Amino acid sequence: MASVRGFAFFARARRAHVLRNIMTTAAAALALCYFGSTQAAPLAELKLDYAYYSPESLVIKRNGWLEQEFAADHTQVKWVLSLGSNRALEYLNSGAIDIGSTAGLAAVLGKANGNPIRAVYVFSRPEWTALVVRKDSPIKSLTDLKGKKIAATKGTDPFLFTLRALHTVGLSRDDVEIVNLQHPDGRTALANSQVDAWAGLDPHMAAAQIDDGARLLYRNVDFNTWGLLNARDDFIREHPEQLARVLKVYEKARVWIAVHPDDTAKIVSEESKVSLAVAKLQLSRNDFSHPQPGAQQIATLKAAAPILVDEQLVKNGTDLNQVIDALIDPKIAQPVIASNGAK
């Protein structure tokens, strides 16, 4: 289903024939209606992440579109690699980056624990995680995981996906041994029989399937939360115009991906150092047609949030509904997306 959905989006976009010019004066004017008329503070350096799980970031970085956008302002663009949502959230929290790419539920966890961020854009609706076992594994169901070792990167969507999956069969974190490894190391540990299962993340998961013959033990697209682009509160407050321009470049990349799926796969393959077949499988599990954050993301995250309480990942008394409402900011991207004609 995810593959059909992903390629259906590409097909719809091809039929559109025209890649709209989204770098318009109208978009900037509409953005300023929200941000206010105060002159934006100068920005010497724009710090943001790129991630193998965010195809837009790879396309933007490869094509130098942000460098081109800010060249006249003499703003330096600093790219920082995020290997997972946990790393992106660490960088955001410390101020190492201004804008970072995370899974939705991971962003909720970060904000609930004091990370000063807001989600300002949706870079994809992915099925980027599943529980993975070796091709010869005797494990056939979630219940077989009791007492087993599972590699997962704590604080990320795959980790939270694992906990939610276990809960569906009456298991909890205490019934398994979570081995905290960054995503690529989890794949290696699985292949080397150091763990029994792995909470995979694309493109590493797609590579494990194609290159290692690994098997997806448990899939649930509804347990995959949205891919969110988050910005620090102080950056939103101090550099609203520049943030709007970053989102316009993300919109440019989103539409370009739809029109150029083969070129996108080549970029993802080369940047992530995976085969072209792996990159195509990863892209087939992404839907890029919902860039606007809002009610849909809020509903998904509120349905997923109880796992954070059940597994004691947030402080007692934390109002997660309030956290989610504060996280999702629909207004910032609206004028940019409206100028592009996206629904």
Summary of the structure (lengths in Angstrom):
residues: 343
radius of gyration: 19.6
end to end distance: 21.8
largest distance: 62.9
contacts: 1208
relative contact order: 0.20
helix: 52%
strand: 17%
